């Protein structure tokens, strides 16, 4: 698929994640999910799971402004990679929302953008 300058957001594939404090274990999370299903049943609760994510080597930056302008930040990140002898492993990335889009104007939104990288000289194993 070639990029045409327009992003169809309905075609994006994503996972919604919420960082948990260190004291939250998988067992504790499962217990809370069961309790929540009893008190406020919802079909999407069957899709909730507890996962530990270890990113490895990444490039990240703070994106300020509208989500629609994120491609500009990704361009800067990819330029940094070129200058630093790094290559992006895939188009998959993380977006960590630091602002509540319901309460903050688009130009003041803060989002951490992150993607995995490897050294350009690393061989594929």
Secondary structure, DSSP 8 states (H G I E B T S, - for coil): ----S---GGG----------TT--HHHHHHHHHHHHHHS--GGGGG---------SEEEEEEES-GGGHHHHHHHHHHHHHHTTEEE--S--EEEE-S-TTTS-GGG-EEEEEEEEEETT----
